Amino acid sequence: MTGTAIELESFHRIVQSWRTSQFTEDDPDSQIEVTFDPSVFGTGVKIRRTNAPDDHLGYESGRWQ
């Protein structure tokens, strides 16, 4: 797996693009965005992944391929 940090906003947001050796040359880099939202109970974390090839969706069930 290789990746690049695209955006870093301290304490708020991380955006990275990445790909595995199983991606084909035609597959675009996948992108992950992690946002942090402070609350009275701690910190809420939201993760959004885009551009994942259809046959690389094992993360949805907690399994990485």
PDBQT receptor file of N, H, CA, C and O in Angstrom, charges set to zero:
ATOM      1  N   MET A   1       0.843  -1.148   0.000  1.00  0.00    +0.000 N 
ATOM      2  CA  MET A   1       0.000   0.000   0.000  1.00  0.00    +0.000 C 
ATOM      3  C   MET A   1       0.902   1.228   0.000  1.00  0.00    +0.000 C 
ATOM      4  O   MET A   1       1.869   1.305   0.757  1.00  0.00    +0.000 OA
ATOM      5  N   THR A   2       0.571   2.182  -0.857  1.00  0.00    +0.000 N 
ATOM      6  H   THR A   2      -0.215   2.119  -1.473  1.00  0.00    +0.000 HD
ATOM      7  CA  THR A   2       1.271   3.461  -0.887  1.00  0.00    +0.000 C 
ATOM      8  C   THR A   2       0.243   4.569  -0.828  1.00  0.00    +0.000 C 
ATOM      9  O   THR A   2      -0.900   4.386  -1.245  1.00  0.00    +0.000 OA
ATOM     10  N   GLY A   3       0.641   5.702  -0.318  1.00  0.00    +0.000 N 
ATOM     11  H   GLY A   3       1.570   5.850   0.021  1.00  0.00    +0.000 HD
ATOM     12  CA  GLY A   3      -0.308   6.800  -0.215  1.00  0.00    +0.000 C 
ATOM     13  C   GLY A   3       0.376   8.138  -0.081  1.00  0.00    +0.000 C 
ATOM     14  O   GLY A   3       1.589   8.229   0.107  1.00  0.00    +0.000 OA
ATOM     15  N   THR A   4      -0.436   9.177  -0.182  1.00  0.00    +0.000 N 
ATOM     16  H   THR A   4      -1.421   9.104  -0.334  1.00  0.00    +0.000 HD
ATOM     17  CA  THR A   4       0.050  10.541  -0.083  1.00  0.00    +0.000 C 
ATOM     18  C   THR A   4      -0.934  11.362   0.734  1.00  0.00    +0.000 C 
ATOM     19  O   THR A   4      -2.145  11.273   0.532  1.00  0.00    +0.000 OA
ATOM     20  N   ALA A   5      -0.418  12.151   1.644  1.00  0.00    +0.000 N 
ATOM     21  H   ALA A   5       0.566  12.223   1.807  1.00  0.00    +0.000 HD
ATOM     22  CA  ALA A   5      -1.263  13.089   2.373  1.00  0.00    +0.000 C 
ATOM     23  C   ALA A   5      -1.572  14.259   1.444  1.00  0.00    +0.000 C 
ATOM     24  O   ALA A   5      -0.666  14.891   0.901  1.00  0.00    +0.000 OA
ATOM     25  N   ILE A   6      -2.864  14.537   1.268  1.00  0.00    +0.000 N 
ATOM     26  H   ILE A   6      -3.600  14.023   1.709  1.00  0.00    +0.000 HD
ATOM     27  CA  ILE A   6      -3.283  15.616   0.377  1.00  0.00    +0.000 C 
ATOM     28  C   ILE A   6      -3.590  16.877   1.178  1.00  0.00    +0.000 C 
ATOM     29  O   ILE A   6      -3.201  17.977   0.786  1.00  0.00    +0.000 OA
ATOM     30  N   GLU A   7      -4.290  16.713   2.302  1.00  0.00    +0.000 N 
ATOM     31  H   GLU A   7      -4.606  15.819   2.620  1.00  0.00    +0.000 HD
ATOM     32  CA  GLU A   7      -4.636  17.846   3.155  1.00  0.00    +0.000 C 
ATOM     33  C   GLU A   7      -4.498  17.441   4.614  1.00  0.00    +0.000 C 
ATOM     34  O   GLU A   7      -4.868  16.331   4.998  1.00  0.00    +0.000 OA
ATOM     35  N   LEU A   8      -3.973  18.329   5.406  1.00  0.00    +0.000 N 
ATOM     36  H   LEU A   8      -3.673  19.231   5.094  1.00  0.00    +0.000 HD
ATOM     37  CA  LEU A   8      -3.873  18.126   6.852  1.00  0.00    +0.000 C 
ATOM     38  C   LEU A   8      -4.318  19.410   7.537  1.00  0.00    +0.000 C 
ATOM     39  O   LEU A   8      -3.679  20.451   7.383  1.00  0.00    +0.000 OA
ATOM     40  N   GLU A   9      -5.396  19.343   8.284  1.00  0.00    +0.000 N 
ATOM     41  H   GLU A   9      -5.915  18.498   8.409  1.00  0.00    +0.000 HD
ATOM     42  CA  GLU A   9      -5.869  20.465   9.085  1.00  0.00    +0.000 C 
ATOM     43  C   GLU A   9      -5.787  20.019  10.535  1.00  0.00    +0.000 C 
ATOM     44  O   GLU A   9      -6.614  19.231  10.992  1.00  0.00    +0.000 OA
ATOM     45  N   SER A  10      -4.808  20.512  11.250  1.00  0.00    +0.000 N 
ATOM     46  H   SER A  10      -4.136  21.153  10.879  1.00  0.00    +0.000 HD
ATOM     47  CA  SER A  10      -4.564  20.073  12.627  1.00  0.00    +0.000 C 
ATOM     48  C   SER A  10      -5.841  20.047  13.449  1.00  0.00    +0.000 C 
ATOM     49  O   SER A  10      -6.597  21.017  13.494  1.00  0.00    +0.000 OA
ATOM     50  N   PHE A  11      -6.058  18.913  14.095  1.00  0.00    +0.000 N 
ATOM     51  H   PHE A  11      -5.444  18.124  14.059  1.00  0.00    +0.000 HD
ATOM     52  CA  PHE A  11      -7.192  18.687  15.003  1.00  0.00    +0.000 C 
ATOM     53  C   PHE A  11      -8.553  18.633  14.306  1.00  0.00    +0.000 C 
ATOM     54  O   PHE A  11      -9.574  18.523  14.985  1.00  0.00    +0.000 OA
ATOM     55  N   HIS A  12      -8.599  18.709  12.951  1.00  0.00    +0.000 N 
ATOM     56  H   HIS A  12      -7.769  18.798  12.400  1.00  0.00    +0.000 HD
ATOM     57  CA  HIS A  12      -9.891  18.759  12.268  1.00  0.00    +0.000 C 
ATOM     58  C   HIS A  12     -10.050  17.741  11.139  1.00  0.00    +0.000 C 
ATOM     59  O   HIS A  12     -11.092  17.093  11.032  1.00  0.00    +0.000 OA
ATOM     60  N   ARG A  13      -9.029  17.597  10.300  1.00  0.00    +0.000 N 
ATOM     61  H   ARG A  13      -8.183  18.123  10.386  1.00  0.00    +0.000 HD
ATOM     62  CA  ARG A  13      -9.256  16.831   9.057  1.00  0.00    +0.000 C 
ATOM     63  C   ARG A  13      -7.952  16.294   8.484  1.00  0.00    +0.000 C 
ATOM     64  O   ARG A  13      -6.915  16.956   8.522  1.00  0.00    +0.000 OA
ATOM     65  N   ILE A  14      -8.032  15.062   7.946  1.00  0.00    +0.000 N 
ATOM     66  H   ILE A  14      -8.874  14.525   7.915  1.00  0.00    +0.000 HD
ATOM     67  CA  ILE A  14      -6.929  14.436   7.214  1.00  0.00    +0.000 C 
ATOM     68  C   ILE A  14      -7.516  13.887   5.918  1.00  0.00    +0.000 C 
ATOM     69  O   ILE A  14      -8.543  13.208   5.934  1.00  0.00    +0.000 OA
ATOM     70  N   VAL A  15      -6.865  14.182   4.803  1.00  0.00    +0.000 N 
ATOM     71  H   VAL A  15      -6.031  14.733   4.790  1.00  0.00    +0.000 HD
ATOM     72  CA  VAL A  15      -7.269  13.619   3.513  1.00  0.00    +0.000 C 
ATOM     73  C   VAL A  15      -6.032  12.958   2.896  1.00  0.00    +0.000 C 
ATOM     74  O   VAL A  15      -4.971  13.573   2.781  1.00  0.00    +0.000 OA
ATOM     75  N   GLN A  16      -6.197  11.688   2.503  1.00  0.00    +0.000 N 
ATOM     76  H   GLN A  16      -7.058  11.189   2.597  1.00  0.00    +0.000 HD
ATOM     77  CA  GLN A  16      -5.096  10.952   1.887  1.00  0.00    +0.000 C 
ATOM     78  C   GLN A  16      -5.588  10.251   0.630  1.00  0.00    +0.000 C 
ATOM     79  O   GLN A  16      -6.744   9.837   0.541  1.00  0.00    +0.000 OA
ATOM     80  N   SER A  17      -4.688  10.127  -0.337  1.00  0.00    +0.000 N 
ATOM     81  H   SER A  17      -3.749  10.463  -0.264  1.00  0.00    +0.000 HD
ATOM     82  CA  SER A  17      -4.976   9.272  -1.484  1.00  0.00    +0.000 C 
ATOM     83  C   SER A  17      -4.038   8.083  -1.373  1.00  0.00    +0.000 C 
ATOM     84  O   SER A  17      -2.899   8.223  -0.927  1.00  0.00    +0.000 OA
ATOM     85  N   TRP A  18      -4.516   6.911  -1.778  1.00  0.00    +0.000 N 
ATOM     86  H   TRP A  18      -5.441   6.797  -2.140  1.00  0.00    +0.000 HD
ATOM     87  CA  TRP A  18      -3.692   5.711  -1.651  1.00  0.00    +0.000 C 
ATOM     88  C   TRP A  18      -4.156   4.634  -2.611  1.00  0.00    +0.000 C 
ATOM     89  O   TRP A  18      -5.231   4.715  -3.204  1.00  0.00    +0.000 OA
ATOM     90  N   ARG A  19      -3.314   3.622  -2.744  1.00  0.00    +0.000 N 
ATOM     91  H   ARG A  19      -2.440   3.556  -2.262  1.00  0.00    +0.000 HD
ATOM     92  CA  ARG A  19      -3.642   2.469  -3.586  1.00  0.00    +0.000 C 
ATOM     93  C   ARG A  19      -2.837   1.269  -3.094  1.00  0.00    +0.000 C 
ATOM     94  O   ARG A  19      -1.795   1.414  -2.456  1.00  0.00    +0.000 OA
ATOM     95  N   THR A  20      -3.345   0.090  -3.408  1.00  0.00    +0.000 N 
ATOM     96  H   THR A  20      -4.191  -0.029  -3.926  1.00  0.00    +0.000 HD
ATOM     97  CA  THR A  20      -2.628  -1.144  -3.061  1.00  0.00    +0.000 C 
ATOM     98  C   THR A  20      -2.037  -1.731  -4.337  1.00  0.00    +0.000 C 
ATOM     99  O   THR A  20      -2.334  -1.279  -5.442  1.00  0.00    +0.000 OA
ATOM    100  N   SER A  21      -1.210  -2.728  -4.168  1.00  0.00    +0.000 N 
ATOM    101  H   SER A  21      -0.968  -3.096  -3.270  1.00  0.00    +0.000 HD
ATOM    102  CA  SER A  21      -0.609  -3.400  -5.330  1.00  0.00    +0.000 C 
ATOM    103  C   SER A  21      -1.657  -4.198  -6.104  1.00  0.00    +0.000 C 
ATOM    104  O   SER A  21      -1.391  -4.646  -7.220  1.00  0.00    +0.000 OA
ATOM    105  N   GLN A  22      -2.846  -4.381  -5.523  1.00  0.00    +0.000 N 
ATOM    106  H   GLN A  22      -3.062  -4.018  -4.617  1.00  0.00    +0.000 HD
ATOM    107  CA  GLN A  22      -3.913  -5.112  -6.206  1.00  0.00    +0.000 C 
ATOM    108  C   GLN A  22      -4.744  -4.218  -7.122  1.00  0.00    +0.000 C 
ATOM    109  O   GLN A  22      -5.544  -4.728  -7.906  1.00  0.00    +0.000 OA
ATOM    110  N   PHE A  23      -4.574  -2.895  -7.042  1.00  0.00    +0.000 N 
ATOM    111  H   PHE A  23      -3.924  -2.481  -6.405  1.00  0.00    +0.000 HD
ATOM    112  CA  PHE A  23      -5.277  -2.005  -7.964  1.00  0.00    +0.000 C 
ATOM    113  C   PHE A  23      -4.702  -2.217  -9.365  1.00  0.00    +0.000 C 
ATOM    114  O   PHE A  23      -3.508  -2.472  -9.518  1.00  0.00    +0.000 OA
ATOM    115  N   THR A  24      -5.544  -2.113 -10.372  1.00  0.00    +0.000 N 
ATOM    116  H   THR A  24      -6.514  -1.906 -10.248  1.00  0.00    +0.000 HD
ATOM    117  CA  THR A  24      -5.038  -2.165 -11.747  1.00  0.00    +0.000 C 
ATOM    118  C   THR A  24      -4.554  -0.775 -12.138  1.00  0.00    +0.000 C 
ATOM    119  O   THR A  24      -4.833   0.201 -11.442  1.00  0.00    +0.000 OA
ATOM    120  N   GLU A  25      -3.836  -0.681 -13.239  1.00  0.00    +0.000 N 
ATOM    121  H   GLU A  25      -3.609  -1.474 -13.805  1.00  0.00    +0.000 HD
ATOM    122  CA  GLU A  25      -3.365   0.623 -13.713  1.00  0.00    +0.000 C 
ATOM    123  C   GLU A  25      -4.531   1.549 -14.027  1.00  0.00    +0.000 C 
ATOM    124  O   GLU A  25      -4.396   2.769 -13.927  1.00  0.00    +0.000 OA
ATOM    125  N   ASP A  26      -5.679   0.981 -14.407  1.00  0.00    +0.000 N 
ATOM    126  H   ASP A  26      -5.789  -0.009 -14.489  1.00  0.00    +0.000 HD
ATOM    127  CA  ASP A  26      -6.846   1.786 -14.750  1.00  0.00    +0.000 C 
ATOM    128  C   ASP A  26      -7.626   2.280 -13.524  1.00  0.00    +0.000 C 
ATOM    129  O   ASP A  26      -8.449   3.189 -13.639  1.00  0.00    +0.000 OA
ATOM    130  N   ASP A  27      -7.369   1.682 -12.349  1.00  0.00    +0.000 N 
ATOM    131  H   ASP A  27      -6.700   0.944 -12.256  1.00  0.00    +0.000 HD
ATOM    132  CA  ASP A  27      -8.065   2.101 -11.138  1.00  0.00    +0.000 C 
ATOM    133  C   ASP A  27      -7.505   3.441 -10.659  1.00  0.00    +0.000 C 
ATOM    134  O   ASP A  27      -6.289   3.607 -10.569  1.00  0.00    +0.000 OA
ATOM    135  N   PRO A  28      -8.390   4.398 -10.351  1.00  0.00    +0.000 N 
ATOM    136  CA  PRO A  28      -7.888   5.652  -9.774  1.00  0.00    +0.000 C 
ATOM    137  C   PRO A  28      -7.445   5.405  -8.335  1.00  0.00    +0.000 C 
ATOM    138  O   PRO A  28      -7.835   4.410  -7.723  1.00  0.00    +0.000 OA
ATOM    139  N   ASP A  29      -6.639   6.300  -7.802  1.00  0.00    +0.000 N 
ATOM    140  H   ASP A  29      -6.323   7.108  -8.298  1.00  0.00    +0.000 HD
ATOM    141  CA  ASP A  29      -6.278   6.204  -6.390  1.00  0.00    +0.000 C 
ATOM    142  C   ASP A  29      -7.544   6.310  -5.555  1.00  0.00    +0.000 C 
ATOM    143  O   ASP A  29      -8.446   7.083  -5.876  1.00  0.00    +0.000 OA
ATOM    144  N   SER A  30      -7.607   5.535  -4.489  1.00  0.00    +0.000 N 
ATOM    145  H   SER A  30      -6.874   4.906  -4.229  1.00  0.00    +0.000 HD
ATOM    146  CA  SER A  30      -8.695   5.649  -3.540  1.00  0.00    +0.000 C 
ATOM    147  C   SER A  30      -8.392   6.852  -2.649  1.00  0.00    +0.000 C 
ATOM    148  O   SER A  30      -7.236   7.250  -2.507  1.00  0.00    +0.000 OA
ATOM    149  N   GLN A  31      -9.417   7.420  -2.058  1.00  0.00    +0.000 N 
ATOM    150  H   GLN A  31     -10.356   7.097  -2.173  1.00  0.00    +0.000 HD
ATOM    151  CA  GLN A  31      -9.210   8.568  -1.188  1.00  0.00    +0.000 C 
ATOM    152  C   GLN A  31      -9.942   8.333   0.126  1.00  0.00    +0.000 C 
ATOM    153  O   GLN A  31     -11.056   7.810   0.147  1.00  0.00    +0.000 OA
ATOM    154  N   ILE A  32      -9.307   8.723   1.206  1.00  0.00    +0.000 N 
ATOM    155  H   ILE A  32      -8.402   9.149   1.189  1.00  0.00    +0.000 HD
ATOM    156  CA  ILE A  32      -9.928   8.617   2.517  1.00  0.00    +0.000 C 
ATOM    157  C   ILE A  32      -9.879   9.993   3.182  1.00  0.00    +0.000 C 
ATOM    158  O   ILE A  32      -8.865  10.691   3.143  1.00  0.00    +0.000 OA
ATOM    159  N   GLU A  33     -10.999  10.354   3.789  1.00  0.00    +0.000 N 
ATOM    160  H   GLU A  33     -11.822   9.786   3.821  1.00  0.00    +0.000 HD
ATOM    161  CA  GLU A  33     -11.094  11.615   4.523  1.00  0.00    +0.000 C 
ATOM    162  C   GLU A  33     -11.525  11.290   5.944  1.00  0.00    +0.000 C 
ATOM    163  O   GLU A  33     -12.541  10.628   6.157  1.00  0.00    +0.000 OA
ATOM    164  N   VAL A  34     -10.758  11.753   6.904  1.00  0.00    +0.000 N 
ATOM    165  H   VAL A  34      -9.932  12.291   6.731  1.00  0.00    +0.000 HD
ATOM    166  CA  VAL A  34     -11.059  11.550   8.319  1.00  0.00    +0.000 C 
ATOM    167  C   VAL A  34     -11.289  12.931   8.932  1.00  0.00    +0.000 C 
ATOM    168  O   VAL A  34     -10.425  13.805   8.856  1.00  0.00    +0.000 OA
ATOM    169  N   THR A  35     -12.469  13.119   9.544  1.00  0.00    +0.000 N 
ATOM    170  H   THR A  35     -13.170  12.409   9.606  1.00  0.00    +0.000 HD
ATOM    171  CA  THR A  35     -12.764  14.386  10.201  1.00  0.00    +0.000 C 
ATOM    172  C   THR A  35     -12.993  14.144  11.691  1.00  0.00    +0.000 C 
ATOM    173  O   THR A  35     -13.501  13.100  12.100  1.00  0.00    +0.000 OA
ATOM    174  N   PHE A  36     -12.609  15.122  12.475  1.00  0.00    +0.000 N 
ATOM    175  H   PHE A  36     -12.196  15.970  12.143  1.00  0.00    +0.000 HD
ATOM    176  CA  PHE A  36     -12.708  15.047  13.929  1.00  0.00    +0.000 C 
ATOM    177  C   PHE A  36     -13.611  16.174  14.413  1.00  0.00    +0.000 C 
ATOM    178  O   PHE A  36     -13.381  17.340  14.092  1.00  0.00    +0.000 OA
ATOM    179  N   ASP A  37     -14.648  15.825  15.192  1.00  0.00    +0.000 N 
ATOM    180  H   ASP A  37     -14.835  14.878  15.453  1.00  0.00    +0.000 HD
ATOM    181  CA  ASP A  37     -15.597  16.804  15.712  1.00  0.00    +0.000 C 
ATOM    182  C   ASP A  37     -15.645  16.718  17.230  1.00  0.00    +0.000 C 
ATOM    183  O   ASP A  37     -16.155  15.742  17.780  1.00  0.00    +0.000 OA
ATOM    184  N   PRO A  38     -15.114  17.739  17.916  1.00  0.00    +0.000 N 
ATOM    185  CA  PRO A  38     -15.154  17.717  19.377  1.00  0.00    +0.000 C 
ATOM    186  C   PRO A  38     -16.588  17.843  19.892  1.00  0.00    +0.000 C 
ATOM    187  O   PRO A  38     -17.419  18.528  19.296  1.00  0.00    +0.000 OA
ATOM    188  N   SER A  39     -16.853  17.181  20.991  1.00  0.00    +0.000 N 
ATOM    189  H   SER A  39     -16.177  16.625  21.475  1.00  0.00    +0.000 HD
ATOM    190  CA  SER A  39     -18.156  17.282  21.648  1.00  0.00    +0.000 C 
ATOM    191  C   SER A  39     -17.940  17.195  23.155  1.00  0.00    +0.000 C 
ATOM    192  O   SER A  39     -16.823  16.965  23.618  1.00  0.00    +0.000 OA
ATOM    193  N   VAL A  40     -18.996  17.377  23.901  1.00  0.00    +0.000 N 
ATOM    194  H   VAL A  40     -19.904  17.563  23.525  1.00  0.00    +0.000 HD
ATOM    195  CA  VAL A  40     -18.872  17.298  25.363  1.00  0.00    +0.000 C 
ATOM    196  C   VAL A  40     -18.530  15.880  25.824  1.00  0.00    +0.000 C 
ATOM    197  O   VAL A  40     -18.084  15.692  26.956  1.00  0.00    +0.000 OA
ATOM    198  N   PHE A  41     -18.733  14.888  24.965  1.00  0.00    +0.000 N 
ATOM    199  H   PHE A  41     -19.096  15.040  24.046  1.00  0.00    +0.000 HD
ATOM    200  CA  PHE A  41     -18.463  13.494  25.312  1.00  0.00    +0.000 C 
ATOM    201  C   PHE A  41     -17.096  13.019  24.850  1.00  0.00    +0.000 C 
ATOM    202  O   PHE A  41     -16.720  11.883  25.141  1.00  0.00    +0.000 OA
ATOM    203  N   GLY A  42     -16.346  13.839  24.146  1.00  0.00    +0.000 N 
ATOM    204  H   GLY A  42     -16.652  14.761  23.909  1.00  0.00    +0.000 HD
ATOM    205  CA  GLY A  42     -15.046  13.454  23.609  1.00  0.00    +0.000 C 
ATOM    206  C   GLY A  42     -14.899  13.976  22.198  1.00  0.00    +0.000 C 
ATOM    207  O   GLY A  42     -15.183  15.143  21.930  1.00  0.00    +0.000 OA
ATOM    208  N   THR A  43     -14.460  13.122  21.299  1.00  0.00    +0.000 N 
ATOM    209  H   THR A  43     -14.230  12.174  21.517  1.00  0.00    +0.000 HD
ATOM    210  CA  THR A  43     -14.276  13.509  19.903  1.00  0.00    +0.000 C 
ATOM    211  C   THR A  43     -14.980  12.528  18.995  1.00  0.00    +0.000 C 
ATOM    212  O   THR A  43     -14.773  11.319  19.101  1.00  0.00    +0.000 OA
ATOM    213  N   GLY A  44     -15.815  13.042  18.097  1.00  0.00    +0.000 N 
ATOM    214  H   GLY A  44     -15.983  14.024  18.011  1.00  0.00    +0.000 HD
ATOM    215  CA  GLY A  44     -16.449  12.209  17.089  1.00  0.00    +0.000 C 
ATOM    216  C   GLY A  44     -15.518  12.083  15.896  1.00  0.00    +0.000 C 
ATOM    217  O   GLY A  44     -14.875  13.054  15.496  1.00  0.00    +0.000 OA
ATOM    218  N   VAL A  45     -15.446  10.896  15.334  1.00  0.00    +0.000 N 
ATOM    219  H   VAL A  45     -15.968  10.107  15.658  1.00  0.00    +0.000 HD
ATOM    220  CA  VAL A  45     -14.588  10.650  14.178  1.00  0.00    +0.000 C 
ATOM    221  C   VAL A  45     -15.452  10.130  13.038  1.00  0.00    +0.000 C 
ATOM    222  O   VAL A  45     -16.216   9.181  13.212  1.00  0.00    +0.000 OA
ATOM    223  N   LYS A  46     -15.329  10.754  11.874  1.00  0.00    +0.000 N 
ATOM    224  H   LYS A  46     -14.708  11.526  11.733  1.00  0.00    +0.000 HD
ATOM    225  CA  LYS A  46     -16.057  10.307  10.685  1.00  0.00    +0.000 C 
ATOM    226  C   LYS A  46     -15.035   9.949   9.615  1.00  0.00    +0.000 C 
ATOM    227  O   LYS A  46     -14.100  10.706   9.359  1.00  0.00    +0.000 OA
ATOM    228  N   ILE A  47     -15.223   8.780   8.988  1.00  0.00    +0.000 N 
ATOM    229  H   ILE A  47     -15.983   8.164   9.196  1.00  0.00    +0.000 HD
ATOM    230  CA  ILE A  47     -14.318   8.322   7.940  1.00  0.00    +0.000 C 
ATOM    231  C   ILE A  47     -15.113   8.124   6.661  1.00  0.00    +0.000 C 
ATOM    232  O   ILE A  47     -16.136   7.439   6.657  1.00  0.00    +0.000 OA
ATOM    233  N   ARG A  48     -14.646   8.719   5.587  1.00  0.00    +0.000 N 
ATOM    234  H   ARG A  48     -13.815   9.276   5.591  1.00  0.00    +0.000 HD
ATOM    235  CA  ARG A  48     -15.304   8.573   4.282  1.00  0.00    +0.000 C 
ATOM    236  C   ARG A  48     -14.269   8.128   3.260  1.00  0.00    +0.000 C 
ATOM    237  O   ARG A  48     -13.226   8.764   3.108  1.00  0.00    +0.000 OA
ATOM    238  N   ARG A  49     -14.554   7.046   2.567  1.00  0.00    +0.000 N 
ATOM    239  H   ARG A  49     -15.401   6.529   2.691  1.00  0.00    +0.000 HD
ATOM    240  CA  ARG A  49     -13.651   6.512   1.547  1.00  0.00    +0.000 C 
ATOM    241  C   ARG A  49     -14.338   6.621   0.193  1.00  0.00    +0.000 C 
ATOM    242  O   ARG A  49     -15.517   6.292   0.061  1.00  0.00    +0.000 OA
ATOM    243  N   THR A  50     -13.603   7.081  -0.811  1.00  0.00    +0.000 N 
ATOM    244  H   THR A  50     -12.645   7.348  -0.704  1.00  0.00    +0.000 HD
ATOM    245  CA  THR A  50     -14.131   7.202  -2.167  1.00  0.00    +0.000 C 
ATOM    246  C   THR A  50     -13.153   6.590  -3.159  1.00  0.00    +0.000 C 
ATOM    247  O   THR A  50     -11.981   6.375  -2.849  1.00  0.00    +0.000 OA
ATOM    248  N   ASN A  51     -13.651   6.316  -4.343  1.00  0.00    +0.000 N 
ATOM    249  H   ASN A  51     -14.603   6.491  -4.595  1.00  0.00    +0.000 HD
ATOM    250  CA  ASN A  51     -12.871   5.769  -5.462  1.00  0.00    +0.000 C 
ATOM    251  C   ASN A  51     -12.282   4.392  -5.195  1.00  0.00    +0.000 C 
ATOM    252  O   ASN A  51     -11.249   4.043  -5.766  1.00  0.00    +0.000 OA
ATOM    253  N   ALA A  52     -12.918   3.609  -4.342  1.00  0.00    +0.000 N 
ATOM    254  H   ALA A  52     -13.757   3.893  -3.878  1.00  0.00    +0.000 HD
ATOM    255  CA  ALA A  52     -12.441   2.246  -4.124  1.00  0.00    +0.000 C 
ATOM    256  C   ALA A  52     -12.949   1.370  -5.268  1.00  0.00    +0.000 C 
ATOM    257  O   ALA A  52     -14.137   1.413  -5.587  1.00  0.00    +0.000 OA
ATOM    258  N   PRO A  53     -12.076   0.578  -5.891  1.00  0.00    +0.000 N 
ATOM    259  CA  PRO A  53     -12.547  -0.340  -6.929  1.00  0.00    +0.000 C 
ATOM    260  C   PRO A  53     -13.609  -1.284  -6.361  1.00  0.00    +0.000 C 
ATOM    261  O   PRO A  53     -13.533  -1.668  -5.194  1.00  0.00    +0.000 OA
ATOM    262  N   ASP A  54     -14.577  -1.651  -7.161  1.00  0.00    +0.000 N 
ATOM    263  H   ASP A  54     -14.639  -1.338  -8.109  1.00  0.00    +0.000 HD
ATOM    264  CA  ASP A  54     -15.692  -2.482  -6.708  1.00  0.00    +0.000 C 
ATOM    265  C   ASP A  54     -15.239  -3.788  -6.053  1.00  0.00    +0.000 C 
ATOM    266  O   ASP A  54     -15.906  -4.285  -5.146  1.00  0.00    +0.000 OA
ATOM    267  N   ASP A  55     -14.115  -4.347  -6.503  1.00  0.00    +0.000 N 
ATOM    268  H   ASP A  55     -13.573  -3.943  -7.240  1.00  0.00    +0.000 HD
ATOM    269  CA  ASP A  55     -13.664  -5.615  -5.928  1.00  0.00    +0.000 C 
ATOM    270  C   ASP A  55     -12.727  -5.407  -4.728  1.00  0.00    +0.000 C 
ATOM    271  O   ASP A  55     -12.068  -6.350  -4.290  1.00  0.00    +0.000 OA
ATOM    272  N   HIS A  56     -12.665  -4.184  -4.199  1.00  0.00    +0.000 N 
ATOM    273  H   HIS A  56     -13.200  -3.418  -4.555  1.00  0.00    +0.000 HD
ATOM    274  CA  HIS A  56     -11.840  -3.876  -3.025  1.00  0.00    +0.000 C 
ATOM    275  C   HIS A  56     -12.695  -3.236  -1.932  1.00  0.00    +0.000 C 
ATOM    276  O   HIS A  56     -12.303  -2.220  -1.358  1.00  0.00    +0.000 OA
ATOM    277  N   LEU A  57     -13.824  -3.802  -1.649  1.00  0.00    +0.000 N 
ATOM    278  H   LEU A  57     -14.143  -4.627  -2.115  1.00  0.00    +0.000 HD
ATOM    279  CA  LEU A  57     -14.733  -3.215  -0.668  1.00  0.00    +0.000 C 
ATOM    280  C   LEU A  57     -14.804  -4.009   0.632  1.00  0.00    +0.000 C 
ATOM    281  O   LEU A  57     -15.745  -3.836   1.407  1.00  0.00    +0.000 OA
ATOM    282  N   GLY A  58     -13.830  -4.873   0.882  1.00  0.00    +0.000 N 
ATOM    283  H   GLY A  58     -13.066  -5.014   0.252  1.00  0.00    +0.000 HD
ATOM    284  CA  GLY A  58     -13.814  -5.688   2.092  1.00  0.00    +0.000 C 
ATOM    285  C   GLY A  58     -13.794  -4.872   3.369  1.00  0.00    +0.000 C 
ATOM    286  O   GLY A  58     -14.192  -5.361   4.426  1.00  0.00    +0.000 OA
ATOM    287  N   TYR A  59     -13.330  -3.616   3.281  1.00  0.00    +0.000 N 
ATOM    288  H   TYR A  59     -13.007  -3.218   2.422  1.00  0.00    +0.000 HD
ATOM    289  CA  TYR A  59     -13.295  -2.771   4.473  1.00  0.00    +0.000 C 
ATOM    290  C   TYR A  59     -14.707  -2.539   5.021  1.00  0.00    +0.000 C 
ATOM    291  O   TYR A  59     -14.863  -2.285   6.216  1.00  0.00    +0.000 OA
ATOM    292  N   GLU A  60     -15.726  -2.620   4.181  1.00  0.00    +0.000 N 
ATOM    293  H   GLU A  60     -15.599  -2.826   3.211  1.00  0.00    +0.000 HD
ATOM    294  CA  GLU A  60     -17.093  -2.372   4.625  1.00  0.00    +0.000 C 
ATOM    295  C   GLU A  60     -17.524  -3.383   5.670  1.00  0.00    +0.000 C 
ATOM    296  O   GLU A  60     -18.354  -3.071   6.524  1.00  0.00    +0.000 OA
ATOM    297  N   SER A  61     -16.978  -4.582   5.620  1.00  0.00    +0.000 N 
ATOM    298  H   SER A  61     -16.304  -4.836   4.926  1.00  0.00    +0.000 HD
ATOM    299  CA  SER A  61     -17.323  -5.602   6.611  1.00  0.00    +0.000 C 
ATOM    300  C   SER A  61     -16.197  -5.805   7.624  1.00  0.00    +0.000 C 
ATOM    301  O   SER A  61     -16.232  -6.743   8.420  1.00  0.00    +0.000 OA
ATOM    302  N   GLY A  62     -15.199  -4.921   7.589  1.00  0.00    +0.000 N 
ATOM    303  H   GLY A  62     -15.170  -4.159   6.942  1.00  0.00    +0.000 HD
ATOM    304  CA  GLY A  62     -14.077  -5.018   8.528  1.00  0.00    +0.000 C 
ATOM    305  C   GLY A  62     -12.955  -5.912   8.065  1.00  0.00    +0.000 C 
ATOM    306  O   GLY A  62     -12.029  -6.181   8.830  1.00  0.00    +0.000 OA
ATOM    307  N   ARG A  63     -13.011  -6.385   6.818  1.00  0.00    +0.000 N 
ATOM    308  H   ARG A  63     -13.763  -6.165   6.197  1.00  0.00    +0.000 HD
ATOM    309  CA  ARG A  63     -11.938  -7.243   6.271  1.00  0.00    +0.000 C 
ATOM    310  C   ARG A  63     -11.200  -6.478   5.188  1.00  0.00    +0.000 C 
ATOM    311  O   ARG A  63     -11.813  -5.911   4.283  1.00  0.00    +0.000 OA
ATOM    312  N   TRP A  64      -9.880  -6.467   5.287  1.00  0.00    +0.000 N 
ATOM    313  H   TRP A  64      -9.382  -6.928   6.022  1.00  0.00    +0.000 HD
ATOM    314  CA  TRP A  64      -9.056  -5.859   4.233  1.00  0.00    +0.000 C 
ATOM    315  C   TRP A  64      -8.652  -6.931   3.263  1.00  0.00    +0.000 C 
ATOM    316  O   TRP A  64      -8.382  -8.063   3.666  1.00  0.00    +0.000 OA
ATOM    317  N   GLN A  65      -8.605  -6.610   2.015  1.00  0.00    +0.000 N 
ATOM    318  H   GLN A  65      -8.824  -5.691   1.688  1.00  0.00    +0.000 HD
ATOM    319  CA  GLN A  65      -8.238  -7.590   0.988  1.00  0.00    +0.000 C 
ATOM    320  C   GLN A  65      -6.800  -7.441   0.611  1.00  0.00    +0.000 C 
ATOM    321  O   GLN A  65      -6.305  -8.179  -0.241  1.00  0.00    +0.000 OA
TER     322      GLN A  65
